[in-house]
Amino acid sequence: MAPILCKVLAFLFCLFITIHAKNFDQQRKPNMKLKQKISQFRFYWHDVLSGRNPTAVRVAQAPSTDTSLTGFGALAIIDDALTAGPEPTSKLLGRAQGLYASASQQEVGLLMAMNFAFVQGKYNGSTLSIMGRNPVFNEVREMPVIGGSGLFRFARGYAQVKTHSFDLKTGDAIVEYRVVVMHF
């Protein structure tokens, strides 16, 4: 009697799994018809190393960083403002949160890994993820957008970066970002 009961229970279990798998598949099919969108943005990234409330803080360095002409080996964590205009008092659109590291011995070249966390309008709560090389003394640099969340789910694209201002004494910088992304 027990082998028959086991077979009946196994059959019912397989039937249950099959029904739920079909329901799951039916729930997902409408999402497959999403159309890809292209969004373009321009905003300003405020990297503040000076003052009482810096938004970029060095957290590590190599023993030779202080004698390197490029700062090779330095690592900073950031929580930089993203604003609509270059003025620090301009409308806050979001925050750039992540890190950058001096990764070149030949030039000032940063490895940047950051999320742009938006706090305004329809993009509030959505993020874009940037990871790439930033040779900071080139007039225009380009870094890839490697993903996103919220309205930027599955985002791919690029950010063109241009220094708006740089203070040699403090290291503070304001950088213009022009971002083009494809997303659903």
Secondary structure, DSSP 8 states (H G I E B T S, - for coil): -HHHHHHHHHHHHHHHHHHHHHHHHHHHGGGGG---EEEEEEEEEEE--SSSS-SEEEEE--TTGGG-TT-TT-EEEEEEEEESSSSTTS-EEEEEEEEEEE--SSS-EEEEEEEEEE-SGGGTT-EEEEEEEEETTSSEEEEEEEEEEGGGTT-EEEEEEEEEEE-TTT--EEEEEEEEEEE-
